[in-house]
């Protein structure tokens, strides 16, 4: 998904690059919100789509998205929380 929206997904992706942000209570709360949306296999779906990107794998809401899942797992790894999924 292109990084053009300012939603929780994109905010976490940026903040996860800064050590000081990873310890912030708001950051951790946003992580919890994201983790509530996982399926049984720790995959994630897009919850909204921008019609300009229609046809791309990340622009459908029925099946888990490889791109969305990748970015969320990358966020967890940066935040030192990757072990949550093991």
C-alpha distances in whole Angstrom, upper triangle without the diagonal:
4,6,8,9,12,12,13,10,10,13,14,12,14,17,17,18,21,24,26,23,23,26,26,26,23,21,23,23,19,18,21,19,16,18,20,17,17,19,22,20,18,15,13,11,9,12,11,9,9,12,11,8,11,12,9,9,6,8,11,12,15,15,13,10,10,7,7,11,11,9,12,14,14,15,17,19,19,21,23,22,21,25,24,22,25
4,6,8,11,12,14,11,9,13,14,12,13,17,17,18,21,24,25,23,23,26,26,27,24,21,23,24,20,20,23,21,18,21,23,20,20,23,26,24,21,19,16,15,12,14,13,11,10,12,11,9,12,14,11,12,9,10,14,16,19,18,17,13,14,10,10,14,13,11,14,17,15,16,19,20,19,21,24,24,23,27,26,25,28
4,6,8,10,12,9,7,10,12,9,10,13,15,15,18,21,22,19,20,23,23,24,21,18,21,21,18,18,21,19,17,20,22,20,21,23,26,25,22,19,17,16,13,15,13,12,12,15,13,12,15,17,14,15,12,13,16,18,21,20,18,15,16,12,11,15,14,11,13,16,15,14,18,19,18,19,22,22,22,26,25,25,28
4,7,9,12,11,8,11,14,12,12,15,17,18,20,23,24,21,22,25,24,25,22,20,23,22,19,20,23,20,18,22,23,21,23,25,29,27,24,22,19,18,14,15,13,12,10,13,12,12,15,17,15,17,14,14,17,18,22,22,20,17,18,15,14,18,17,14,16,19,18,17,21,22,21,22,25,25,25,29,28,28,31
4,6,9,9,7,9,12,12,12,15,17,18,20,23,23,20,21,24,22,23,19,18,20,20,16,18,20,17,16,20,21,19,21,23,27,26,23,21,17,16,13,13,11,10,10,13,13,13,16,18,16,17,14,13,16,17,20,21,19,17,18,15,13,17,17,14,15,19,18,17,20,22,21,21,25,24,25,28,27,26,30
4,7,8,6,6,10,10,10,12,15,16,17,20,20,17,18,21,19,19,16,15,18,17,13,15,18,16,15,18,20,18,20,24,27,26,23,21,18,17,14,14,12,13,13,17,17,16,19,22,20,20,16,16,19,19,22,23,21,19,20,17,15,18,18,15,15,19,18,16,19,21,19,19,23,23,24,27,25,26,29
4,5,6,6,9,10,11,12,14,16,18,20,20,16,17,20,18,18,14,13,15,14,11,13,15,12,11,15,16,15,17,20,24,23,20,19,15,15,12,11,10,12,13,17,17,17,19,21,19,19,15,15,17,16,20,20,18,17,19,16,13,16,17,13,13,17,17,14,17,20,18,18,22,21,21,25,23,23,27
4,6,5,6,8,10,10,12,15,16,18,18,14,14,17,15,14,11,10,12,11,7,9,11,9,8,12,13,12,15,18,21,21,18,17,14,14,12,11,12,14,16,19,20,19,21,23,21,20,16,17,18,17,20,20,18,16,18,15,12,14,15,12,11,14,14,12,14,17,16,15,18,17,18,21,19,20,24
4,6,5,6,9,10,11,13,15,18,18,15,14,17,16,16,14,11,13,13,9,9,12,10,8,11,13,12,13,16,20,19,15,14,11,12,10,10,11,13,14,18,19,17,19,20,18,17,13,14,16,15,18,17,15,13,14,12,9,11,12,8,8,11,11,9,12,14,14,14,17,16,16,20,18,18,21
4,5,5,6,9,10,12,14,17,17,14,14,18,17,17,14,12,15,15,11,12,15,13,11,15,17,15,17,20,23,22,18,17,14,14,12,13,13,14,14,18,18,17,19,21,18,18,14,15,18,17,21,20,17,15,16,13,10,13,13,9,10,13,12,10,13,15,14,14,18,17,18,22,20,21,24
4,5,5,6,8,10,12,14,14,11,12,15,13,14,11,9,12,12,9,11,14,13,12,15,17,16,18,22,24,24,20,19,17,17,15,15,16,17,17,21,21,20,23,25,22,21,18,19,21,20,24,23,20,18,19,16,14,15,15,12,11,14,13,10,13,15,13,13,17,17,18,22,20,21,24
4,5,5,6,9,10,12,13,9,9,12,12,13,10,7,10,11,7,8,11,11,9,12,15,15,16,19,22,21,17,17,15,16,15,16,17,18,19,23,23,22,24,25,22,21,18,19,21,20,23,22,19,17,18,15,12,13,13,10,9,11,10,7,9,12,10,10,13,13,14,18,17,18,21
4,6,5,7,10,13,14,11,11,15,14,16,14,11,13,14,11,10,14,14,12,14,17,16,17,20,22,21,17,16,15,16,15,16,17,18,19,22,22,20,22,24,20,19,16,18,20,20,23,22,18,16,16,13,11,12,11,7,8,10,8,6,9,11,9,10,13,14,14,18,17,18,21
4,6,6,8,11,12,10,11,14,14,16,14,11,14,15,13,13,16,16,15,17,20,20,20,24,26,25,21,20,18,20,18,19,19,20,20,24,23,22,24,26,23,22,19,21,23,23,26,25,22,20,19,16,14,16,15,11,12,14,11,9,12,13,10,11,15,16,17,20,20,21,24
4,5,6,8,9,6,7,10,10,12,11,8,11,13,11,11,15,15,14,16,19,19,20,24,26,25,21,21,19,21,20,21,21,22,23,27,26,25,28,29,26,25,22,24,26,25,28,27,24,22,21,18,16,17,16,13,12,14,12,9,11,13,10,9,13,14,16,19,19,20,23
4,6,7,9,7,6,10,11,13,12,8,10,13,11,10,14,15,13,15,18,18,19,22,24,22,19,19,18,20,20,21,22,23,24,28,27,25,28,29,25,24,21,23,25,25,27,26,22,20,19,17,15,15,14,11,10,11,9,6,8,9,6,6,9,11,12,16,16,17,20
4,7,9,8,8,12,13,16,15,12,14,17,15,14,18,19,17,18,22,22,22,25,27,25,22,22,21,23,22,24,24,25,25,29,28,26,29,30,26,25,23,25,27,27,30,28,25,22,21,18,17,17,15,12,13,13,10,8,11,10,7,8,11,13,14,18,19,20,22
4,6,5,7,9,11,14,14,11,13,16,15,15,18,19,18,20,23,24,24,27,29,28,24,24,23,25,25,26,27,28,28,32,31,29,32,33,30,29,26,28,30,30,33,31,28,26,24,22,20,21,19,16,16,16,13,11,13,13,9,9,12,14,16,19,20,22,24
4,5,5,7,9,13,14,11,12,16,16,15,18,20,19,20,23,24,24,28,29,28,24,25,25,27,27,28,29,30,31,35,34,32,35,36,32,31,28,31,33,32,34,33,29,27,26,24,22,22,20,18,17,17,14,12,13,12,9,8,10,13,15,18,19,21,23
4,6,6,7,11,12,10,12,15,15,15,18,20,20,21,24,25,26,29,31,30,26,27,26,28,28,28,30,31,32,35,35,34,36,38,34,33,30,32,34,33,36,34,31,29,28,26,24,24,23,20,19,19,17,14,15,15,12,10,13,15,18,20,21,23,25
4,5,5,9,9,7,9,12,12,12,15,16,16,18,21,22,23,26,28,27,24,24,23,25,25,25,26,28,28,32,32,31,33,34,31,30,27,29,31,30,32,31,28,26,26,23,21,21,21,17,16,17,15,12,13,14,11,9,12,14,17,19,19,21,24
4,6,8,9,6,7,11,11,10,13,15,15,15,18,20,20,24,25,24,21,22,21,24,24,24,26,27,29,32,32,31,33,34,31,29,26,28,30,29,31,29,26,25,24,22,20,19,19,16,14,15,13,10,10,11,9,6,9,10,13,15,15,18,20
4,6,9,7,7,11,12,11,13,16,16,17,20,22,22,26,27,26,23,24,24,26,26,27,28,30,32,35,36,34,36,37,34,33,29,31,33,31,33,32,29,28,27,25,23,22,22,19,17,18,17,13,13,14,12,9,10,12,15,17,16,19,22
4,5,5,6,9,10,11,13,15,16,17,19,21,22,26,27,27,24,25,24,26,25,25,27,29,30,34,34,33,35,37,34,32,29,31,32,30,33,32,29,28,28,26,23,23,23,20,18,19,18,14,14,16,14,11,13,14,17,19,18,21,24
4,5,5,6,9,10,11,12,14,15,17,19,21,24,26,26,23,24,23,25,25,24,26,28,30,34,35,33,35,37,34,32,29,30,31,29,32,31,28,28,28,26,23,23,23,21,18,19,19,16,15,18,16,13,15,14,18,19,18,21,23
4,5,5,6,9,10,11,12,14,16,18,20,23,25,26,22,23,21,23,22,21,23,25,27,30,31,30,32,34,31,30,26,28,28,27,29,29,26,25,26,24,21,21,22,19,17,19,18,15,15,18,16,13,16,15,19,20,19,21,24
4,5,5,6,9,10,11,12,15,16,18,21,23,23,20,20,19,21,20,20,21,24,25,29,30,28,30,32,29,27,24,25,27,25,27,27,24,23,23,21,18,18,19,16,13,15,15,11,11,14,12,10,13,12,15,18,16,18,21
4,5,5,6,9,10,11,13,15,16,20,21,21,18,19,18,20,21,20,23,25,27,31,32,30,32,33,30,28,25,27,27,25,27,26,23,23,23,22,19,18,19,16,13,15,15,11,10,13,13,9,11,10,13,15,13,16,19
4,5,5,6,9,10,11,13,15,19,21,21,18,19,18,19,20,19,21,24,26,29,31,29,31,32,30,28,24,26,26,24,26,25,23,23,24,22,19,19,20,17,14,16,17,14,13,16,16,13,15,13,16,18,15,17,21
4,5,5,6,9,10,11,14,17,20,20,16,17,15,16,16,15,17,20,22,26,27,25,27,28,26,24,21,22,23,21,23,22,20,19,20,19,15,16,17,14,12,14,15,11,11,15,14,12,15,13,15,18,15,17,20
4,5,5,6,9,10,11,15,17,17,13,14,13,15,16,16,18,21,23,27,28,26,27,28,25,23,20,22,22,20,22,21,18,18,18,17,14,13,15,12,9,11,12,9,8,12,12,9,12,10,12,14,11,13,17
4,5,5,6,9,10,14,16,17,13,15,14,16,17,16,19,22,25,28,30,28,29,30,27,25,22,23,23,21,22,21,18,19,20,19,16,15,17,15,12,13,15,12,11,14,15,12,14,11,13,15,11,13,17
4,6,5,7,10,13,16,17,14,14,12,14,14,13,16,19,21,25,27,25,26,27,25,23,19,21,20,18,20,19,17,18,19,18,15,14,17,15,12,14,16,13,13,16,17,15,17,14,16,17,14,15,19
4,5,6,7,11,14,14,11,11,9,11,11,11,14,17,19,23,24,22,23,24,22,19,16,18,18,15,17,16,14,14,15,15,11,11,13,11,8,11,13,10,10,14,15,13,15,13,14,16,13,13,17
4,5,6,9,11,12,8,10,9,12,13,14,17,20,22,26,27,25,25,26,23,21,18,20,19,17,18,17,14,15,16,16,12,11,13,13,9,10,13,11,10,13,15,13,14,11,12,13,10,10,14
4,6,9,11,13,10,11,10,12,13,13,16,19,23,26,28,26,26,26,24,22,19,20,19,16,17,16,14,16,17,18,14,13,16,16,12,14,17,15,14,17,19,17,18,15,15,16,13,13,16
4,7,10,11,9,9,7,8,10,10,13,16,20,22,24,22,22,23,21,18,15,17,15,12,13,13,11,12,14,15,11,11,14,14,11,13,16,15,14,17,19,18,19,16,16,17,14,13,17
4,7,7,5,5,5,8,11,12,15,18,21,24,25,23,23,23,21,17,15,17,16,13,13,12,9,11,12,14,11,9,12,13,10,11,14,14,13,16,18,17,18,15,14,15,12,10,14
4,5,5,5,6,9,12,13,17,19,23,24,27,24,23,23,21,17,16,18,16,13,12,10,8,11,13,15,13,10,14,15,13,13,17,17,16,18,21,20,21,17,16,17,14,11,14
4,6,7,10,12,16,17,21,23,26,28,30,27,26,26,24,20,19,21,19,17,15,13,11,14,15,17,15,13,16,17,15,14,18,19,17,19,22,21,21,17,16,16,13,10,12
4,5,9,12,15,17,21,22,26,27,29,26,25,24,22,18,17,20,18,17,15,12,10,12,12,15,14,10,13,15,13,12,16,17,15,17,20,20,19,16,14,14,12,9,11
4,7,10,13,15,19,20,24,26,27,24,24,23,21,17,16,19,18,16,15,13,9,11,11,13,11,8,10,12,10,9,13,13,12,14,17,16,16,13,11,12,10,7,10
4,7,10,13,16,17,20,22,24,21,20,20,17,14,12,15,14,12,12,9,6,7,8,10,8,5,9,11,9,9,13,14,13,15,18,18,18,16,13,15,13,10,13
4,7,9,12,14,17,19,21,18,18,18,15,12,10,12,11,10,10,8,5,6,8,9,6,5,9,10,8,10,13,13,13,16,18,18,19,16,15,17,15,13,16
4,6,9,10,14,16,18,15,15,15,13,10,8,9,8,6,7,6,4,5,9,9,7,8,11,12,11,13,15,16,16,19,21,21,22,20,19,21,19,17,20
4,6,7,10,13,15,12,12,13,11,10,6,7,6,5,8,8,7,7,10,9,7,9,12,12,11,14,16,16,17,20,21,21,24,21,20,23,21,19,23
4,7,10,13,15,14,14,15,14,13,10,9,8,6,9,10,10,10,14,13,10,12,15,14,14,17,19,18,19,22,23,23,25,23,22,25,22,21,25
4,7,10,12,11,11,14,13,13,10,8,8,7,11,13,13,12,15,14,12,15,17,16,16,19,20,19,21,24,24,25,27,25,25,28,25,24,28
4,6,9,8,8,10,10,11,8,5,7,8,11,13,13,12,15,13,12,15,17,16,17,20,21,20,23,25,25,26,29,27,26,29,28,26,29
4,5,6,7,10,10,12,10,7,9,11,15,16,16,14,17,15,14,18,19,18,19,22,22,22,25,27,27,28,31,29,29,32,30,29,32
4,5,5,9,10,12,11,8,10,12,15,17,18,16,18,17,17,20,21,20,22,25,25,25,28,30,30,31,34,33,32,35,33,32,35
4,6,9,10,13,12,9,12,15,18,19,20,17,19,17,17,21,21,20,22,25,25,25,28,30,30,31,34,33,32,35,34,33,36
4,6,6,9,8,6,10,13,16,16,16,14,15,13,14,18,18,17,20,22,22,23,26,27,27,29,31,30,29,32,31,29,32
4,6,8,9,6,8,11,13,14,16,13,16,14,15,18,19,19,21,24,24,25,27,29,29,31,33,32,30,33,32,30,33
4,6,8,7,8,12,13,13,15,13,14,14,15,18,19,19,21,23,24,25,27,29,30,31,33,32,30,33,32,29,32
4,6,5,8,11,13,12,13,10,11,10,12,15,15,16,18,20,20,22,24,25,26,28,30,29,27,30,29,26,29
4,5,7,9,10,9,9,6,8,8,10,12,13,14,16,17,18,20,22,23,24,26,28,26,24,27,26,23,26
4,6,8,10,9,8,5,7,6,7,10,11,11,13,15,16,17,19,21,22,23,25,24,22,25,24,21,24
4,7,10,10,10,8,11,10,10,13,15,14,16,18,19,20,22,24,25,26,28,27,25,28,27,25,28
4,6,7,9,8,11,11,11,13,16,16,17,19,21,21,23,25,26,27,29,27,26,28,26,24,27
4,6,7,8,12,13,11,13,16,16,16,19,21,21,22,24,26,26,28,26,24,27,24,22,25
4,7,9,13,14,13,14,17,18,18,20,22,23,23,26,28,28,29,27,25,27,25,22,25
4,6,9,12,11,11,14,16,16,17,20,21,21,23,25,26,27,24,23,24,22,20,22
4,7,9,8,8,11,13,12,13,16,17,17,19,22,22,23,21,19,21,19,16,19
4,5,5,6,8,10,11,12,14,15,16,18,20,21,22,20,18,21,20,17,20
4,6,5,6,9,10,10,12,14,15,16,18,20,21,19,17,19,19,16,18
4,5,5,6,9,10,10,12,14,15,16,18,20,19,17,20,19,17,20
4,5,5,6,9,10,11,12,14,15,17,18,17,15,18,17,15,19
4,6,5,6,8,10,11,12,14,15,16,15,13,15,14,12,15
4,6,5,6,9,10,10,12,14,15,14,12,15,15,13,15
4,5,5,6,9,10,10,12,14,13,12,16,15,14,17
4,5,5,6,9,10,11,12,11,10,13,12,11,15
4,5,5,6,9,10,11,9,7,10,10,9,12
4,5,5,6,9,10,10,8,12,13,12,14
4,5,5,6,9,8,8,12,12,12,15
4,6,5,6,5,5,9,8,9,12
4,5,5,6,5,8,10,10,12
4,5,8,8,11,13,14,15
4,5,8,10,11,13,15
4,6,8,9,12,13
4,5,6,8,10
4,5,6,8
4,5,5
4,6
4
